Amino acid sequence: MHSLKNLLANSELLLNAVGEGVYGFDLEGKAVFINPAAERMTGWSADQLLGEKIHQYHHHSHADGSHYPAHECNIYATMQDGRSRQINNEVFWRKDGTSFPVEYTSTPVYKNGKIIGAVAVFRDVSQQHETDKALRQALDQVRALSEQLQEENSYLQSELDANWGESGLVGNNPQFLKLLEQISLVSKTDSNVLILGENGTGKELIARSLHQLSERHNNTMVKVNCAAFTPSLLESELFGHEKGAFTGATERRKGRFELADNGTLFLDEVAELSLTAQSKLLRVLQEKEFERVGGNQTISVDIRIIAATNRNLQKMVESGEFRMDLFYRLNVFPLQVPALRERIDDLPLLCHSIINDLNKKLKKQVSGISKLSLKQLAKYHWPGNIRELQNVLERAVILSQSAVVKIEKGFGQQLESQTPKLMTLADHERNYIEHVLEQCNYKIGGKLGAAAVLGLPESTLRSKMKKLDITRP
């Protein structure tokens, strides 16, 4: 012990000056030298530890608090086998009971070819660990933001490809002016909005306007067409999925709810949601959190919901096709969009706005539309509303050889004469169900019933029959 102590004492001036902690041990593991840096880091003074087995003071436990036997200690092992060791994944315990991560080396000390003890040089790497942790968190955040941006860019590009038009929110019709006033009032709030109106009236454009006028305008407005997905795919589309959640899920994917966080989620054709999807949507609206398909991590979101439909949700609630509690959640502030036939007096302004957009799209220089053409347009009842008007004007602008658009005389009668030749999807569905019912002698249940043939639950078939007004003759 004295030989090692004397050896270290000869270098005491140098060892006291270094920033690392230095311990000298004899072969019994007792401290024979402690420098000031070691005292500062551990809180133990040299007077308290000299001659003591230091392991039981500051190396007695692992980082998790479990016992660290002295015979497993790397410093003691150096004194046994004479091998130097460099350790970077342990902790030392301070006098006050707290611990700090350390990196240390244990080096044997020889005299006349015989081990007489060991020296441990250690340093506190708390700051390094904090820096590494902060760096990892920053990298995780960068990866998350990169993933978010990729998802948003992919989504926004698909929306740009859809060529959203901006014409339609112009007019002086009293109904339309009232709508604009309501949009202005509710846009400043975070209240859910339900936009009601026929197909082609510009419900999506109104949703975009609500978002742009809101305090969320710097964040994304994400659109979901609820009629475009099967119930199973819609859940993945809304909430996202984890890798391997189902066949074809080769990577983790964020859903529309995550993409819309701090922004707006626009649920178009919300009436087409299945009852199962309605229940899950209601839960998210109530709790503002969800899990991805195949995942168990709860994700919190802050979103505003704007929904739209061309159907009568109130009647759907009464018939059991739409949840009453979800209806009231969505119907906080309803907006009724007038059909084009109800605002024919706005045709001149609408045509001017649409033609300006078409000039940019088609690289044309059309200045306007003839008065005679406007009269032609005013006589038509516009079942397709503004969307149909856009299509009619686009065709006219493409064909126009002059600066003024002219609509073919009698175009309305031509369109109307074509309309009866087309059957709606509901007509086809009604015809097919009636055909199956006739084949089954109007038996609905059982293995040979129409529900089994159609692959539908009996309750669903009865609901469709009621909706399509199908009765037994």
C-alpha positions in Angstrom: 0.0 0.0 0.0 2.8 2.4 0.9 4.6 1.7 -2.3 1.6 2.7 -4.4 0.8 5.6 -2.2 4.4 6.9 -2.5 4.4 6.3 -6.3 1.2 8.4 -6.7 2.4 11.0 -4.3 5.4 11.7 -6.5 2.9 12.7 -9.2 0.4 14.4 -6.9 0.9 17.9 -8.3 0.0 16.7 -11.8 -2.9 14.5 -10.7 -4.4 17.3 -8.6 -4.4 19.6 -11.6 -6.3 17.3 -14.1 -10.1 17.6 -14.6 -10.8 13.9 -14.4 -11.3 12.1 -11.1 -8.4 9.8 -10.1 -8.5 7.0 -7.5 -5.6 4.9 -6.5 -6.4 1.4 -5.0 -4.3 -1.2 -3.2 -4.9 -4.9 -3.9 -7.7 -5.0 -1.3 -9.6 -2.3 -3.2 -9.0 0.3 -0.5 -8.4 4.0 -1.5 -4.8 5.2 -1.2 -5.2 8.3 -3.3 -8.1 10.6 -4.3 -7.6 13.8 -6.3 -9.7 17.0 -5.8 -11.7 16.4 -9.1 -12.9 13.1 -7.7 -14.0 14.8 -4.5 -16.0 17.5 -6.4 -17.7 14.9 -8.6 -18.7 12.5 -5.9 -19.2 14.7 -2.9 -17.0 12.4 -0.8 -13.9 14.0 0.6 -10.5 12.2 0.6 -10.5 12.1 4.4 -13.8 10.1 4.3 -12.6 7.5 1.8 -8.9 7.0 2.2 -8.3 3.5 3.6 -11.9 2.5 2.7 -13.2 0.2 0.0 -14.6 2.8 -2.4 -16.8 0.3 -4.3 -19.3 0.2 -1.4 -19.5 4.0 -1.4 -20.1 4.9 -5.0 -20.1 1.8 -7.2 -22.4 -0.4 -5.2 -25.4 -0.3 -7.6 -26.1 -0.3 -11.3 -27.9 2.6 -13.0 -31.3 0.9 -12.4 -30.5 0.6 -8.7 -29.8 -3.1 -8.7 -26.9 -4.5 -6.6 -23.5 -4.4 -8.2 -21.3 -7.0 -6.4 -17.7 -6.0 -5.9 -16.4 -9.2 -7.5 -18.1 -8.1 -10.8 -16.5 -4.6 -10.7 -14.2 -3.9 -13.6 -11.8 -1.9 -11.4 -11.4 -4.9 -9.1 -11.0 -7.2 -12.1 -8.0 -5.2 -13.3 -6.3 -5.8 -10.0 -7.0 -9.5 -10.4 -5.8 -10.1 -14.0 -3.6 -7.1 -14.7 -5.6 -6.1 -17.8 -6.5 -2.4 -18.5 -10.1 -1.7 -19.1 -12.1 1.2 -20.6 -15.7 1.4 -19.5 -18.4 3.8 -20.8 -21.7 2.5 -19.6 -21.8 2.7 -15.8 -22.7 5.1 -13.1 -21.0 6.3 -9.9 -23.1 7.3 -6.9 -22.6 10.6 -5.1 -22.7 11.1 -1.3 -26.2 12.6 -1.6 -27.6 9.4 -3.1 -27.8 10.6 -6.7 -25.9 9.0 -9.5 -24.1 10.3 -12.7 -23.0 8.5 -15.8 -19.2 7.9 -16.1 -16.6 6.9 -18.5 -13.5 5.5 -16.8 -10.3 3.5 -17.3 -8.8 1.1 -14.8 -5.1 0.5 -15.2 -2.9 -1.9 -13.2 0.1 -0.5 -11.3 3.3 -2.7 -11.3 6.4 -2.6 -9.2 9.3 -5.0 -9.9 7.0 -6.9 -12.3 4.3 -7.4 -9.6 0.9 -5.8 -9.4 0.6 -3.6 -6.4 -2.7 -2.0 -7.1 -4.7 -0.1 -9.7 -5.6 3.5 -10.8 -9.0 4.5 -12.0 -9.4 7.7 -14.0 -13.0 8.7 -14.5 -15.1 11.7 -15.9 -18.7 12.8 -15.5 -20.4 12.4 -18.9 -23.8 13.8 -17.9 -23.5 16.7 -20.3 -22.5 14.4 -23.1 -25.4 12.2 -22.4 -27.8 15.2 -22.3 -26.3 16.4 -25.6 -26.6 13.0 -27.2 -30.2 12.7 -25.9 -31.1 16.1 -27.3 -29.4 15.2 -30.6 -31.4 12.0 -30.8 -34.6 13.8 -30.0 -33.8 16.5 -32.6 -33.0 13.8 -35.2 -36.3 12.0 -34.3 -38.1 15.3 -34.7 -36.4 16.0 -38.0 -37.4 12.5 -39.2 -40.9 13.0 -38.0 -41.1 16.4 -39.7 -39.6 15.0 -42.9 -42.1 12.2 -42.9 -44.9 14.7 -42.2 -43.7 17.0 -45.1 -43.5 14.0 -47.4 -47.0 12.9 -46.5 -48.3 16.5 -46.8 -46.5 17.1 -50.1 -47.9 13.9 -51.5 -51.4 14.8 -50.4 -51.1 18.4 -51.6 -49.8 17.3 -55.0 -52.7 15.0 -55.4 -55.1 17.8 -54.5 -53.3 20.2 -57.0 -53.7 17.5 -59.7 -57.4 17.5 -58.9 -57.4 21.1 -60.3 -59.6 22.8 -57.7 -61.4 25.6 -59.3 -61.8 29.0 -57.6 -64.9 30.3 -59.5 -68.3 30.0 -57.9 -68.1 32.2 -54.8 -69.4 35.3 -56.6 -72.9 36.7 -56.8 -75.4 39.2 -55.6 -78.4 36.9 -55.1 -79.9 37.5 -51.6 -79.6 33.8 -50.7 -76.0 33.7 -51.8 -75.1 37.0 -49.9 -76.6 35.5 -46.7 -74.4 32.4 -47.2 -71.3 34.7 -47.6 -72.2 36.5 -44.4 -72.5 33.2 -42.5 -69.2 32.0 -43.9 -67.5 35.2 -42.7 -69.0 34.7 -39.2 -68.2 31.1 -38.6 -64.8 31.1 -40.2 -63.3 33.0 -37.3 -64.3 30.2 -34.9 -63.3 26.5 -34.5 -66.9 25.3 -34.6 -67.7 22.3 -36.7 -69.5 23.2 -39.9 -71.9 21.1 -42.0 -72.3 22.2 -45.6 -75.5 21.1 -47.2 -76.4 21.4 -50.9 -76.8 19.6 -54.2 -74.0 18.1 -56.2 -72.0 20.7 -58.1 -73.0 23.7 -55.9 -69.5 24.4 -54.7 -69.5 22.8 -51.2 -65.8 22.0 -51.4 -65.0 25.6 -52.4 -66.9 26.9 -49.4 -64.9 24.5 -47.2 -61.6 25.9 -48.6 -62.9 29.4 -48.0 -63.8 28.6 -44.4 -60.3 27.3 -43.9 -58.5 30.2 -45.6 -60.4 32.7 -43.5 -59.7 30.9 -40.2 -56.8 31.1 -37.8 -55.7 27.7 -39.1 -55.0 29.0 -42.6 -51.2 28.5 -42.2 -51.8 24.8 -41.7 -53.1 22.1 -44.0 -56.7 21.5 -45.0 -57.1 17.8 -45.7 -59.9 16.4 -47.7 -61.5 12.9 -47.5 -64.1 11.7 -49.9 -66.0 9.4 -47.7 -67.7 7.7 -50.6 -64.4 6.8 -52.3 -63.3 4.1 -49.9 -64.7 0.8 -48.5 -65.3 0.8 -44.8 -62.1 -1.1 -44.1 -59.9 1.1 -46.3 -61.6 4.3 -45.0 -60.4 3.5 -41.4 -56.8 3.2 -42.7 -57.3 6.4 -44.7 -58.6 8.4 -41.8 -56.4 7.0 -39.0 -53.3 5.6 -40.8 -51.8 2.2 -40.2 -48.7 0.5 -38.9 -46.4 -1.6 -41.0 -47.9 -5.1 -41.3 -51.3 -4.1 -40.0 -52.9 -5.9 -42.9 -51.9 -7.5 -46.2 -50.3 -4.8 -48.3 -49.3 -2.6 -45.4 -45.6 -2.6 -46.3 -44.8 0.6 -44.3 -46.2 2.8 -41.7 -48.5 5.4 -43.0 -50.1 8.5 -41.5 -53.8 9.0 -41.9 -55.7 12.1 -42.8 -56.4 13.0 -39.2 -52.6 13.3 -38.5 -52.0 15.2 -41.7 -54.8 17.7 -40.6 -53.4 18.2 -37.1 -53.6 21.9 -36.2 -55.5 22.4 -39.5 -58.9 21.5 -41.0 -60.3 18.1 -42.0 -62.9 18.3 -44.8 -65.2 15.2 -44.8 -66.9 15.3 -48.2 -70.0 13.1 -48.8 -70.1 12.4 -45.0 -73.5 10.7 -45.4 -71.8 7.7 -47.1 -69.9 6.7 -43.9 -70.8 3.2 -42.6 -72.3 3.0 -39.1 -69.0 1.5 -38.0 -67.0 4.4 -39.4 -69.5 6.8 -37.9 -68.8 5.3 -34.4 -65.0 5.7 -34.8 -65.3 9.2 -36.1 -67.5 10.2 -33.2 -64.9 8.8 -30.7 -62.2 11.0 -32.3 -64.4 14.1 -32.3 -65.2 13.5 -28.6 -61.8 12.5 -27.3 -59.5 14.1 -30.0 -57.3 11.1 -30.0 -57.1 7.8 -31.9 -54.8 4.9 -32.7 -53.5 3.9 -36.1 -54.8 0.6 -37.6 -52.6 -2.2 -36.1 -51.1 0.2 -33.5 -51.5 0.8 -29.8 -50.0 4.3 -29.5 -52.6 6.9 -28.7 -52.2 10.0 -31.0 -53.7 13.3 -30.0 -54.9 15.8 -32.6 -56.2 19.3 -32.8 -58.4 19.6 -35.8 -61.5 21.5 -37.0 -64.1 19.4 -38.9 -66.0 20.6 -41.9 -68.4 18.1 -43.4 -70.5 18.2 -46.6 -73.3 16.2 -48.0 -76.0 16.4 -50.7 -78.3 14.1 -48.7 -80.8 14.9 -45.9 -79.0 13.8 -42.8 -82.0 14.5 -40.6 -84.0 11.9 -42.4 -81.1 9.5 -42.3 -81.0 9.9 -38.6 -84.7 9.1 -38.4 -84.3 6.0 -40.5 -81.3 4.7 -38.5 -78.8 5.2 -41.3 -76.9 8.0 -39.5 -76.0 8.3 -35.8 -77.9 11.0 -34.1 -75.0 11.9 -31.7 -72.6 12.3 -34.7 -75.2 14.4 -36.6 -75.3 16.8 -33.7 -71.5 16.9 -33.4 -71.2 17.9 -37.1 -74.3 20.1 -37.3 -73.0 22.8 -35.0 -73.3 25.4 -37.7 -75.1 24.3 -40.9 -74.6 26.1 -44.2 -77.2 25.7 -46.9 -75.8 26.3 -50.4 -78.4 27.4 -52.9 -78.7 25.5 -56.2 -77.8 27.4 -59.4 -81.4 27.5 -60.5 -82.2 29.4 -57.3 -79.7 32.1 -58.2 -80.0 32.5 -62.0 -79.6 36.2 -61.5 -75.9 35.5 -60.7 -75.2 33.9 -64.1 -73.4 37.0 -65.6 -71.0 37.2 -62.6 -70.5 33.5 -62.5 -69.8 33.3 -66.2 -67.3 36.1 -66.0 -65.4 34.5 -63.1 -65.4 31.0 -64.7 -64.2 32.4 -68.1 -61.3 34.2 -66.3 -60.2 30.9 -64.8 -60.6 29.1 -68.1 -58.4 31.7 -69.9 -55.6 30.8 -67.5 -56.2 27.1 -67.8 -56.7 26.9 -71.6 -54.3 29.8 -72.4 -57.1 31.7 -74.1 -58.0 35.4 -74.3 -61.8 35.3 -74.2 -63.3 38.6 -73.0 -66.8 37.5 -72.2 -70.1 35.9 -73.2 -72.8 37.2 -75.5 -76.1 38.5 -74.1 -78.0 36.1 -76.3 -76.0 33.2 -74.8 -76.7 34.4 -71.3 -80.4 34.3 -72.1 -79.9 30.8 -73.4 -78.2 29.8 -70.1 -80.9 31.4 -68.0 -83.6 29.2 -69.6 -81.9 26.0 -68.5 -82.6 24.5 -65.1 -79.0 23.3 -64.3 -79.3 19.9 -62.6 -75.6 19.8 -62.3 -75.3 23.3 -60.9 -72.1 25.4 -61.1 -70.0 22.3 -62.0 -72.2 21.8 -65.1 -72.0 25.5 -65.9 -68.2 25.2 -65.8 -68.2 22.2 -68.2 -70.6 24.0 -70.6 -68.4 27.1 -70.6 -65.2 25.2 -70.9 -66.5 23.4 -74.1 -67.6 26.8 -75.5 -64.3 28.5 -74.8 -62.4 25.7 -76.4 -64.6 25.9 -79.5 -64.7 29.7 -79.6 -62.9 31.4 -82.5 -63.6 34.9 -81.2 -63.2 37.0 -78.1 -66.8 36.6 -77.1 -68.2 33.1 -76.2 -71.4 32.0 -77.9 -73.5 29.2 -76.6 -75.3 27.0 -79.3 -78.9 27.8 -79.7 -81.2 25.3 -78.0 -78.3 23.7 -76.0 -80.6 23.3 -73.0 -83.0 21.2 -75.0 -80.2 19.1 -76.3 -78.9 18.4 -72.8 -82.4 17.6 -71.5 -83.1 15.3 -74.4 -80.0 13.3 -73.4 -80.8 13.1 -69.7 -83.6 10.5 -69.9 -81.3 8.0 -71.5 -79.1 7.8 -68.4 -80.1 5.8 -65.3 -78.9 6.8 -61.9 -77.0 4.4 -59.7 -80.0 4.1 -57.4 -82.2 3.1 -60.4 -79.7 0.3 -61.3 -79.6 -0.8 -57.6 -83.4 -0.8 -57.4 -83.8 -2.9 -60.5 -81.2 -5.4 -59.4 -82.6 -5.8 -55.9 -86.2 -6.2 -57.3 -84.9 -8.9 -59.8 -83.2 -10.9 -56.9 -86.3 -10.5 -54.8 -88.5 -11.9 -57.6 -86.2 -14.9 -58.0 -86.4 -15.6 -54.3 -90.2 -15.1 -54.2 -89.6 -12.0 -52.0 -88.1 -14.1 -49.2 -85.5 -12.0 -47.5 -83.9 -14.1 -44.7 -82.5 -17.6 -44.7 -79.9 -19.4 -46.8 -82.0 -19.1 -49.9 -83.2 -15.6 -49.1 -82.4 -12.5 -51.1 -80.1 -11.1 -48.4 -77.8 -14.2 -48.7 -77.9 -14.0 -52.5 -76.9 -10.3 -52.4 -74.3 -10.9 -49.7 -76.0 -8.4 -47.4 -77.2 -8.6 -43.7 -81.0 -8.8 -43.6 -81.2 -5.5 -41.8 -79.1 -3.8 -44.5 -81.3 -5.2 -47.3 -84.5 -4.1 -45.5 -83.0 -0.6 -45.0 -82.1 -0.4 -48.8 -85.6 -1.5 -49.7 -87.1 1.2 -47.6 -84.7 3.8 -49.0 -85.4 2.7 -52.6 -89.1 2.4 -52.0 -89.2 -1.3 -52.9 -92.3 -3.2 -51.8 -93.7 -6.6 -52.5 -96.3 -6.4 -55.3 
